[in-house]
C-alpha cells in the first residue's frame, strides 16, 4: 500500500504517518509513501529508515503530480492508497484512473478534509459537498478523532464507511521530579495559529504571576501568531516567565517534555493532537480545552484537567490547583502514561491499521 501526503514538513500528520510506515516495516502489508512535494525532512527520515518513498513535486503542477503518481502505482504494483486531505485525495482519484485502480482510503487527520479552521466557512462547505458526491470512490474514511467522525457524518458520508483508529505515540521516560516547592514549569507545543489560542495561556499566566505564583512557561512552535503572542508577553511584563523556542525537531521535543511539569493546550478545536499524547507518554498531566480531540484522550480529573475554550480564568484556576498540589500533578501524569500504554501504543495501533488494510484488500 501507499500513503499519499500533500506536504513534506514536520506537521502532525506527516510525523504520524511516517512513523506508522516505519513501525510497520516487516509486517504483512508493505508500506510505501509518496509526497506531493519536493524532498524534505519526511522524505529523508523515511529513506534513512528503509521505507520506499517518492517525491512527486516538480513541473506541470497538479497534472504532473497525477502522471507521476500513476506511474508509481503501476511500477510499484500498489493495491491500496491512503490519501490524507482533500487535495491528496483528488490527485489519488485522478491517478487511479490512469494506474492500477487501487482501492482508496481517505485519511482524515484534522476535523475535516481541509486545513481550514472555520468549520462553517465556504471552503469547508464546498469540500464537504464535493466529497459527499465522490464518496463512492472511497472504501473507508480512516479518522483518528470523534470530531472528524462527526464532521463526516454531518457532510453526509455513509457511517458504515467511517472507521476511528486513534493516533499513537511511543512511551517516553518521564523527566526527574522538579524540586518541591519550586516553579511550576508549563509547556505548550503547538503551531502558532489563531485556532491554538496561545493568548489565552498568556493571560492565565499573567493572573498566576499577579497572584504571586512561581510559574515558568515554554512555548514551542512557529507560525502566524508568534509575533503577536510575543508582543502580548512583553506588554504584560512576562518576558522572564515565558520562553519562545521557535520550531524544533521531533527529537528535540523529548528534552523539552522532560524539563516540564504540566502540558497545556488551549485550542478552540482539534483533530487528534499528537502533542497531547507525547506529553502523556512522558508522564505529564495535561490541562486542555474541553473540545473533541483533546477530550478524546484526556479524562478530566484522571489524566488531566479540562477547561472551557477562551476562558483564561478557568485555565488559571486549573493551573493553580496543580501548582498547589504537586502530588496530584504526578498522579495525573502517571495515569496519563498508563492510558497511552493501553490505548495509544504503536503496537496496538499498527495492529488495527494492518487489519484495516488487509480487510480493504480482501485478504483474510
C-alpha positions as a LaTeX table, in Angstrom:
\begin{tabular}{lrrr}
\hline
Residue & $x$ (\AA) & $y$ (\AA) & $z$ (\AA) \\
\hline
Unk1 & 0.00 & 0.00 & 0.00 \\
Unk2 & 0.97 & 3.64 & $-0.43$ \\
Unk3 & 0.41 & 6.64 & 1.85 \\
Unk4 & $-0.06$ & 9.89 & $-0.08$ \\
Unk5 & 0.83 & 13.08 & 1.80 \\
Unk6 & 0.30 & 16.58 & 0.46 \\
Unk7 & 3.34 & 18.17 & 2.11 \\
Unk8 & 6.83 & 17.32 & 3.30 \\
Unk9 & 7.18 & 19.04 & 6.65 \\
Unk10 & 7.21 & 18.23 & 10.35 \\
Unk11 & 3.47 & 18.72 & 10.92 \\
Unk12 & 1.42 & 16.31 & 13.00 \\
Unk13 & 0.04 & 14.35 & 10.04 \\
Unk14 & 3.43 & 13.94 & 8.38 \\
Unk15 & 5.12 & 12.80 & 11.59 \\
Unk16 & 2.29 & 10.40 & 12.48 \\
Unk17 & 2.08 & 8.80 & 9.01 \\
Unk18 & 5.84 & 8.49 & 8.51 \\
Unk19 & 6.24 & 6.95 & 11.97 \\
Unk20 & 3.48 & 4.45 & 11.20 \\
Unk21 & 5.21 & 3.44 & 7.97 \\
Unk22 & 8.45 & 2.87 & 9.88 \\
Unk23 & 6.72 & 0.96 & 12.68 \\
Unk24 & 5.04 & $-1.35$ & 10.14 \\
Unk25 & 8.24 & $-2.37$ & 8.37 \\
Unk26 & 8.37 & $-6.16$ & 8.12 \\
Unk27 & 4.64 & $-6.68$ & 8.71 \\
Unk28 & 2.22 & $-8.28$ & 6.25 \\
Unk29 & 1.33 & $-5.02$ & 4.47 \\
Unk30 & 4.26 & $-3.46$ & 2.64 \\
Unk31 & 4.39 & 0.28 & 3.27 \\
Unk32 & 5.23 & 2.91 & 0.63 \\
Unk33 & 4.95 & 6.71 & 0.95 \\
Unk34 & 4.63 & 9.44 & $-1.69$ \\
Unk35 & 4.65 & 13.21 & $-1.18$ \\
Unk36 & 3.07 & 15.87 & $-3.40$ \\
Unk37 & 6.17 & 17.98 & $-2.85$ \\
Unk38 & 9.88 & 18.02 & $-3.40$ \\
Unk39 & 12.06 & 16.02 & $-0.94$ \\
Unk40 & 12.25 & 17.43 & 2.58 \\
Unk41 & 12.65 & 16.17 & 6.16 \\
Unk42 & 9.96 & 13.47 & 5.90 \\
Unk43 & 11.50 & 12.10 & 2.70 \\
Unk44 & 14.91 & 11.99 & 4.40 \\
Unk45 & 13.54 & 10.32 & 7.54 \\
Unk46 & 11.75 & 7.59 & 5.59 \\
Unk47 & 14.75 & 6.98 & 3.34 \\
Unk48 & 17.04 & 6.52 & 6.35 \\
Unk49 & 14.59 & 4.02 & 7.84 \\
Unk50 & 14.34 & 1.98 & 4.63 \\
Unk51 & 10.74 & 2.85 & 3.71 \\
Unk52 & 10.23 & 3.18 & $-0.08$ \\
Unk53 & 9.38 & 6.85 & $-0.63$ \\
Unk54 & 8.87 & 9.07 & $-3.65$ \\
Unk55 & 8.54 & 12.84 & $-4.12$ \\
Unk56 & 6.01 & 13.88 & $-6.77$ \\
Unk57 & 6.67 & 17.62 & $-6.77$ \\
Unk58 & 8.05 & 19.09 & $-9.98$ \\
Unk59 & 6.97 & 20.57 & $-13.28$ \\
Unk60 & 3.42 & 20.84 & $-14.74$ \\
Unk61 & 1.66 & 21.38 & $-11.41$ \\
Unk62 & $-1.16$ & 19.07 & $-10.37$ \\
Unk63 & $-1.20$ & 17.38 & $-13.79$ \\
Unk64 & 2.43 & 16.43 & $-13.36$ \\
Unk65 & 1.72 & 15.07 & $-9.89$ \\
Unk66 & $-1.12$ & 12.93 & $-11.24$ \\
Unk67 & 1.03 & 11.47 & $-14.02$ \\
Unk68 & 3.98 & 10.77 & $-11.72$ \\
Unk69 & 1.69 & 9.10 & $-9.17$ \\
Unk70 & 0.04 & 6.97 & $-11.87$ \\
Unk71 & 3.48 & 5.74 & $-12.97$ \\
Unk72 & 4.34 & 4.93 & $-9.36$ \\
Unk73 & 1.13 & 2.97 & $-8.86$ \\
Unk74 & 1.98 & 0.83 & $-11.90$ \\
Unk75 & 5.69 & 0.36 & $-11.27$ \\
Unk76 & 5.28 & $-0.49$ & $-7.57$ \\
Unk77 & 2.11 & $-2.53$ & $-8.13$ \\
Unk78 & 0.22 & $-0.63$ & $-5.43$ \\
Unk79 & $-3.03$ & $-2.24$ & $-4.24$ \\
Unk80 & $-4.22$ & 0.39 & $-1.73$ \\
Unk81 & $-3.70$ & 4.15 & $-1.48$ \\
Unk82 & $-4.45$ & 6.07 & 1.71 \\
Unk83 & $-4.55$ & 9.78 & 0.86 \\
Unk84 & $-4.51$ & 12.46 & 3.56 \\
Unk85 & $-6.54$ & 15.61 & 2.90 \\
Unk86 & $-8.79$ & 16.66 & 0.04 \\
Unk87 & $-6.01$ & 17.69 & $-2.36$ \\
Unk88 & $-4.17$ & 14.37 & $-1.98$ \\
Unk89 & $-7.49$ & 12.53 & $-2.35$ \\
Unk90 & $-8.26$ & 14.27 & $-5.65$ \\
Unk91 & $-4.78$ & 13.53 & $-7.03$ \\
Unk92 & $-5.15$ & 9.90 & $-5.96$ \\
Unk93 & $-8.57$ & 9.64 & $-7.64$ \\
Unk94 & $-7.23$ & 11.02 & $-10.91$ \\
Unk95 & $-4.08$ & 8.86 & $-10.85$ \\
Unk96 & $-6.11$ & 5.73 & $-10.13$ \\
Unk97 & $-7.93$ & 6.20 & $-13.43$ \\
Unk98 & $-4.56$ & 6.04 & $-15.22$ \\
Unk99 & $-2.87$ & 3.47 & $-13.00$ \\
Unk100 & $-3.81$ & 0.15 & $-11.42$ \\
Unk101 & $-7.12$ & 1.45 & $-9.98$ \\
Unk102 & $-6.08$ & 0.73 & $-6.39$ \\
Unk103 & $-8.58$ & 0.69 & $-3.56$ \\
Unk104 & $-8.76$ & 4.12 & $-1.95$ \\
Unk105 & $-8.79$ & 5.04 & 1.75 \\
Unk106 & $-9.33$ & 8.64 & 2.89 \\
Unk107 & $-7.15$ & 9.51 & 5.87 \\
Unk108 & $-8.73$ & 12.32 & 7.90 \\
Unk109 & $-6.30$ & 13.70 & 10.49 \\
Unk110 & $-7.94$ & 17.03 & 11.32 \\
Unk111 & $-11.54$ & 17.91 & 11.98 \\
Unk112 & $-12.23$ & 17.99 & 8.25 \\
Unk113 & $-10.63$ & 17.25 & 4.89 \\
Unk114 & $-9.06$ & 20.72 & 4.52 \\
Unk115 & $-6.66$ & 22.85 & 6.54 \\
Unk116 & $-9.38$ & 25.45 & 7.15 \\
Unk117 & $-10.02$ & 26.44 & 10.77 \\
Unk118 & $-13.57$ & 27.77 & 10.25 \\
Unk119 & $-15.75$ & 24.66 & 10.02 \\
Unk120 & $-18.70$ & 26.75 & 8.82 \\
Unk121 & $-16.66$ & 28.59 & 6.18 \\
Unk122 & $-17.21$ & 28.49 & 2.42 \\
Unk123 & $-14.13$ & 26.34 & 1.70 \\
Unk124 & $-15.17$ & 23.64 & 4.15 \\
Unk125 & $-18.76$ & 23.63 & 2.84 \\
Unk126 & $-17.62$ & 23.27 & $-0.78$ \\
Unk127 & $-15.19$ & 20.45 & 0.04 \\
Unk128 & $-17.80$ & 18.63 & 2.14 \\
Unk129 & $-20.34$ & 18.81 & $-0.71$ \\
Unk130 & $-17.77$ & 17.59 & $-3.25$ \\
Unk131 & $-16.66$ & 14.73 & $-1.03$ \\
Unk132 & $-20.24$ & 13.63 & $-0.49$ \\
Unk133 & $-20.65$ & 13.26 & $-4.26$ \\
Unk134 & $-17.31$ & 11.46 & $-4.65$ \\
Unk135 & $-17.52$ & 9.26 & $-1.55$ \\
Unk136 & $-18.45$ & 6.20 & $-3.63$ \\
Unk137 & $-14.80$ & 6.08 & $-4.78$ \\
Unk138 & $-13.58$ & 5.64 & $-1.18$ \\
Unk139 & $-13.65$ & 2.28 & 0.59 \\
Unk140 & $-13.04$ & 3.64 & 4.11 \\
Unk141 & $-12.68$ & 7.01 & 5.81 \\
Unk142 & $-9.90$ & 6.38 & 8.34 \\
Unk143 & $-10.33$ & 9.01 & 11.10 \\
Unk144 & $-8.40$ & 9.49 & 14.34 \\
Unk145 & $-10.87$ & 11.56 & 16.37 \\
Unk146 & $-14.55$ & 11.72 & 17.26 \\
Unk147 & $-14.64$ & 15.27 & 15.90 \\
Unk148 & $-13.60$ & 14.10 & 12.43 \\
Unk149 & $-16.23$ & 11.35 & 12.54 \\
Unk150 & $-18.92$ & 13.89 & 13.50 \\
Unk151 & $-17.86$ & 16.19 & 10.65 \\
Unk152 & $-18.05$ & 13.40 & 8.06 \\
Unk153 & $-21.45$ & 12.29 & 9.30 \\
Unk154 & $-22.66$ & 15.89 & 9.03 \\
Unk155 & $-21.29$ & 16.02 & 5.48 \\
Unk156 & $-23.49$ & 13.07 & 4.55 \\
Unk157 & $-20.84$ & 10.33 & 4.43 \\
Unk158 & $-22.22$ & 6.83 & 4.98 \\
Unk159 & $-21.45$ & 5.92 & 8.63 \\
Unk160 & $-20.58$ & 2.35 & 7.61 \\
Unk161 & $-17.58$ & 3.76 & 5.73 \\
Unk162 & $-16.12$ & 5.62 & 8.73 \\
Unk163 & $-13.60$ & 3.86 & 10.98 \\
Unk164 & $-11.99$ & 5.52 & 14.01 \\
Unk165 & $-8.45$ & 4.36 & 14.77 \\
Unk166 & $-6.67$ & 6.53 & 17.36 \\
Unk167 & $-3.31$ & 8.17 & 16.92 \\
Unk168 & $-0.28$ & 6.56 & 18.53 \\
Unk169 & 2.96 & 7.54 & 20.19 \\
Unk170 & 5.87 & 5.76 & 21.82 \\
Unk171 & 6.33 & 5.70 & 25.56 \\
Unk172 & 8.92 & 8.20 & 26.80 \\
Unk173 & 10.89 & 8.19 & 30.00 \\
Unk174 & 9.40 & 10.64 & 32.50 \\
Unk175 & 11.67 & 13.50 & 33.48 \\
Unk176 & 13.05 & 13.91 & 37.01 \\
Unk177 & 10.68 & 15.34 & 39.59 \\
Unk178 & 11.10 & 19.08 & 39.97 \\
Unk179 & 12.12 & 20.49 & 43.37 \\
Unk180 & 9.08 & 20.95 & 45.59 \\
Unk181 & 8.50 & 23.78 & 46.26 \\
Unk182 & 9.75 & 25.25 & 43.01 \\
Unk183 & 8.39 & 26.94 & 39.90 \\
Unk184 & 5.55 & 25.19 & 38.08 \\
Unk185 & 7.07 & 24.52 & 34.65 \\
Unk186 & 4.48 & 24.66 & 31.86 \\
Unk187 & 4.98 & 23.63 & 28.26 \\
Unk188 & 2.82 & 24.11 & 25.17 \\
Unk189 & 3.87 & 22.51 & 21.89 \\
Unk190 & 1.70 & 23.84 & 19.08 \\
Unk191 & 1.94 & 25.78 & 15.85 \\
Unk192 & 1.19 & 29.48 & 16.30 \\
Unk193 & $-2.18$ & 29.77 & 14.58 \\
Unk194 & $-5.34$ & 31.58 & 15.72 \\
Unk195 & $-7.08$ & 28.28 & 16.48 \\
Unk196 & $-4.42$ & 27.32 & 19.07 \\
Unk197 & $-5.30$ & 30.31 & 21.31 \\
Unk198 & $-1.85$ & 30.83 & 22.84 \\
Unk199 & $-3.07$ & 34.21 & 24.02 \\
Unk200 & $-5.44$ & 32.50 & 26.50 \\
Unk201 & $-2.48$ & 30.76 & 28.13 \\
Unk202 & $-0.52$ & 34.02 & 28.29 \\
Unk203 & $-3.41$ & 35.75 & 30.08 \\
Unk204 & $-3.74$ & 32.84 & 32.53 \\
Unk205 & $-0.03$ & 33.08 & 33.32 \\
Unk206 & $-0.37$ & 36.82 & 33.89 \\
Unk207 & $-3.03$ & 36.16 & 36.54 \\
Unk208 & $-0.95$ & 33.49 & 38.24 \\
Unk209 & 2.09 & 35.76 & 38.40 \\
Unk210 & $-0.03$ & 38.63 & 39.69 \\
Unk211 & $-1.22$ & 36.35 & 42.50 \\
Unk212 & 2.36 & 35.51 & 43.44 \\
Unk213 & 2.57 & 32.04 & 41.82 \\
Unk214 & 6.01 & 30.92 & 40.72 \\
Unk215 & 5.38 & 29.75 & 37.15 \\
Unk216 & 7.52 & 29.39 & 34.01 \\
Unk217 & 6.26 & 28.55 & 30.54 \\
Unk218 & 7.94 & 27.29 & 27.37 \\
Unk219 & 6.09 & 27.83 & 24.08 \\
Unk220 & 7.39 & 25.50 & 21.36 \\
Unk221 & 6.47 & 26.19 & 17.75 \\
Unk222 & 6.32 & 28.78 & 15.00 \\
Unk223 & 3.62 & 30.34 & 12.86 \\
Unk224 & 1.47 & 33.31 & 12.00 \\
Unk225 & 0.54 & 34.40 & 15.55 \\
Unk226 & 4.03 & 34.04 & 17.06 \\
Unk227 & 4.89 & 37.74 & 16.89 \\
Unk228 & 1.56 & 38.94 & 18.28 \\
Unk229 & 1.94 & 36.48 & 21.16 \\
Unk230 & 5.47 & 37.77 & 21.81 \\
Unk231 & 4.11 & 41.32 & 21.82 \\
Unk232 & 1.44 & 40.42 & 24.39 \\
Unk233 & 4.01 & 38.71 & 26.62 \\
Unk234 & 6.12 & 41.88 & 26.51 \\
Unk235 & 3.14 & 44.14 & 27.16 \\
Unk236 & 2.20 & 42.12 & 30.26 \\
Unk237 & 5.76 & 42.12 & 31.59 \\
Unk238 & 6.14 & 38.34 & 31.33 \\
Unk239 & 9.36 & 38.17 & 29.29 \\
Unk240 & 11.21 & 36.48 & 32.17 \\
Unk241 & 8.38 & 33.97 & 32.64 \\
Unk242 & 7.65 & 32.89 & 29.04 \\
Unk243 & 10.24 & 31.37 & 26.70 \\
Unk244 & 9.78 & 31.04 & 22.93 \\
Unk245 & 11.81 & 28.27 & 21.25 \\
Unk246 & 10.61 & 28.52 & 17.64 \\
Unk247 & 10.18 & 25.34 & 15.62 \\
Unk248 & 12.05 & 22.27 & 16.87 \\
Unk249 & 12.64 & 18.77 & 15.53 \\
Unk250 & 10.66 & 15.77 & 16.85 \\
Unk251 & 13.86 & 14.59 & 18.52 \\
Unk252 & 14.15 & 17.85 & 20.49 \\
Unk253 & 10.61 & 17.51 & 21.81 \\
Unk254 & 11.63 & 14.79 & 24.29 \\
Unk255 & 14.07 & 17.08 & 26.07 \\
Unk256 & 11.52 & 19.85 & 26.43 \\
Unk257 & 8.95 & 17.43 & 27.83 \\
Unk258 & 11.45 & 16.08 & 30.36 \\
Unk259 & 12.01 & 19.59 & 31.68 \\
Unk260 & 8.31 & 20.35 & 32.27 \\
Unk261 & 5.70 & 19.64 & 34.95 \\
Unk262 & 2.43 & 20.30 & 33.07 \\
Unk263 & 1.46 & 20.31 & 29.39 \\
Unk264 & $-1.11$ & 22.92 & 28.27 \\
Unk265 & $-3.13$ & 23.16 & 25.06 \\
Unk266 & $-5.79$ & 25.88 & 24.70 \\
Unk267 & $-7.08$ & 25.13 & 21.19 \\
Unk268 & $-10.51$ & 26.22 & 20.04 \\
Unk269 & $-10.80$ & 22.91 & 18.15 \\
Unk270 & $-8.57$ & 19.93 & 17.42 \\
Unk271 & $-8.38$ & 16.76 & 15.38 \\
Unk272 & $-6.25$ & 14.39 & 17.42 \\
Unk273 & $-3.31$ & 16.38 & 18.83 \\
Unk274 & $-0.18$ & 14.26 & 18.81 \\
Unk275 & 1.50 & 16.70 & 21.20 \\
Unk276 & $-1.02$ & 15.75 & 23.91 \\
Unk277 & $-0.21$ & 12.06 & 23.50 \\
Unk278 & 3.52 & 12.82 & 23.55 \\
Unk279 & 3.11 & 14.75 & 26.79 \\
Unk280 & 1.03 & 11.99 & 28.39 \\
Unk281 & 3.57 & 9.38 & 27.30 \\
Unk282 & 6.24 & 11.34 & 29.16 \\
Unk283 & 4.15 & 11.30 & 32.35 \\
Unk284 & 2.91 & 14.89 & 32.21 \\
Unk285 & $-0.61$ & 15.87 & 33.28 \\
Unk286 & $-2.47$ & 17.74 & 30.54 \\
Unk287 & $-4.55$ & 20.87 & 31.06 \\
Unk288 & $-6.54$ & 21.36 & 27.88 \\
Unk289 & $-9.72$ & 22.77 & 26.45 \\
Unk290 & $-12.83$ & 20.60 & 26.57 \\
Unk291 & $-13.13$ & 20.03 & 22.81 \\
Unk292 & $-13.23$ & 16.86 & 20.66 \\
Unk293 & $-9.75$ & 15.57 & 20.03 \\
Unk294 & $-8.42$ & 16.73 & 23.40 \\
Unk295 & $-11.29$ & 15.24 & 25.42 \\
Unk296 & $-10.95$ & 12.03 & 23.38 \\
Unk297 & $-7.66$ & 11.33 & 25.14 \\
Unk298 & $-7.68$ & 13.45 & 28.33 \\
Unk299 & $-10.03$ & 12.20 & 31.05 \\
Unk300 & $-10.93$ & 15.15 & 33.26 \\
Unk301 & $-9.72$ & 14.59 & 36.82 \\
Unk302 & $-7.99$ & 11.33 & 35.92 \\
Unk303 & $-5.25$ & 12.09 & 33.38 \\
Unk304 & $-5.51$ & 15.87 & 33.37 \\
Unk305 & $-7.93$ & 18.77 & 33.62 \\
Unk306 & $-10.33$ & 20.17 & 31.01 \\
Unk307 & $-11.42$ & 23.81 & 30.85 \\
Unk308 & $-13.76$ & 25.84 & 28.61 \\
Unk309 & $-12.42$ & 27.42 & 25.41 \\
Unk310 & $-11.13$ & 31.02 & 25.66 \\
Unk311 & $-11.52$ & 31.09 & 29.44 \\
Unk312 & $-8.25$ & 32.34 & 30.91 \\
Unk313 & $-9.73$ & 32.46 & 34.41 \\
Unk314 & $-10.72$ & 28.78 & 34.37 \\
Unk315 & $-7.33$ & 27.88 & 32.93 \\
Unk316 & $-5.55$ & 29.84 & 35.64 \\
Unk317 & $-7.67$ & 28.11 & 38.31 \\
Unk318 & $-6.75$ & 24.67 & 36.93 \\
Unk319 & $-3.05$ & 25.50 & 36.81 \\
Unk320 & $-3.14$ & 26.99 & 40.30 \\
Unk321 & $-4.70$ & 23.79 & 41.65 \\
Unk322 & $-1.79$ & 21.78 & 40.26 \\
Unk323 & 0.80 & 24.29 & 41.47 \\
Unk324 & $-0.60$ & 23.83 & 44.97 \\
Unk325 & $-0.64$ & 20.01 & 44.86 \\
Unk326 & 2.43 & 18.53 & 43.19 \\
Unk327 & 1.42 & 15.05 & 44.34 \\
Unk328 & $-1.78$ & 15.32 & 42.31 \\
Unk329 & 0.30 & 16.55 & 39.39 \\
Unk330 & 2.37 & 13.37 & 39.48 \\
Unk331 & $-0.68$ & 11.10 & 39.92 \\
Unk332 & $-2.44$ & 12.60 & 36.90 \\
Unk333 & 0.73 & 12.27 & 34.84 \\
Unk334 & 1.21 & 8.63 & 35.79 \\
Unk335 & $-2.41$ & 7.83 & 34.90 \\
Unk336 & $-1.98$ & 9.52 & 31.52 \\
Unk337 & 1.12 & 7.48 & 30.78 \\
Unk338 & $-0.80$ & 4.28 & 31.57 \\
Unk339 & $-3.61$ & 5.35 & 29.26 \\
Unk340 & $-1.16$ & 5.91 & 26.40 \\
Unk341 & 0.36 & 2.48 & 27.03 \\
Unk342 & $-3.07$ & 0.80 & 26.96 \\
Unk343 & $-4.83$ & 2.71 & 24.17 \\
Unk344 & $-2.29$ & 4.61 & 22.05 \\
Unk345 & 0.79 & 2.40 & 21.75 \\
Unk346 & 2.23 & 1.79 & 18.30 \\
Unk347 & 1.87 & $-1.94$ & 18.87 \\
Unk348 & $-1.89$ & $-1.61$ & 19.28 \\
Unk349 & $-2.46$ & 0.97 & 16.55 \\
Unk350 & $-0.33$ & $-0.75$ & 13.89 \\
Unk351 & $-2.29$ & $-3.97$ & 14.52 \\
Unk352 & $-5.54$ & $-2.06$ & 13.92 \\
Unk353 & $-4.11$ & $-0.45$ & 10.78 \\
Unk354 & $-2.91$ & $-3.77$ & 9.41 \\
Unk355 & $-6.34$ & $-5.30$ & 9.97 \\
Unk356 & $-7.92$ & $-2.36$ & 8.10 \\
Unk357 & $-5.59$ & $-2.69$ & 5.11 \\
Unk358 & $-5.98$ & $-6.45$ & 4.85 \\
Unk359 & $-9.76$ & $-6.06$ & 5.03 \\
Unk360 & $-9.79$ & $-3.42$ & 2.28 \\
Unk361 & $-7.55$ & $-5.64$ & 0.16 \\
Unk362 & $-9.88$ & $-8.58$ & 0.68 \\
Unk363 & $-7.18$ & $-10.67$ & 2.35 \\
Unk364 & $-8.29$ & $-12.93$ & 5.22 \\
\hline
\end{tabular}
